[in-house]
């Protein structure tokens, strides 16, 4: 990624933020569930950015219609026009 991000602290000092790997998939999954605005809806449409609402976590998905669960979806989000976003958080091993 290019560019830097800074945190302005209580003393009006800028602290450069460094990119780092997440400690676990669970940490990132929790952050996404609690803060759906982390998903960049403005990169899809800058004039009308999508805002996501979490519908559910850990959703079983069948392999075929009326079939038994085959996969597990980490997150299911919907935007204001009911367009879905399915998310799976993977860690690098």
ZITA-V329981 format. One record per backbone hydrogen bond with DSSP energy under -0.5 kcal/mol. NH is the residue of the N-H (numbers start at 0). CO is the residue of the C=O. If there is no record, write none. Layout:
nh = {NH:NH}
co = {CO:CO}
This chain:
nh = {4:6:8:8:11:14:15:16:27:28:29:30:31:32:33:34:37:38:40:42:43:44:49:52:54:55:57:58:60:62:66:69:70:72:73:74:75:76:77:78:81:84:86:89}
co = {16:14:6:12:8:6:13:4:23:24:25:26:27:28:29:30:34:35:38:39:40:40:40:77:75:75:73:72:70:67:63:60:60:58:86:86:55:84:52:82:78:76:74:87}
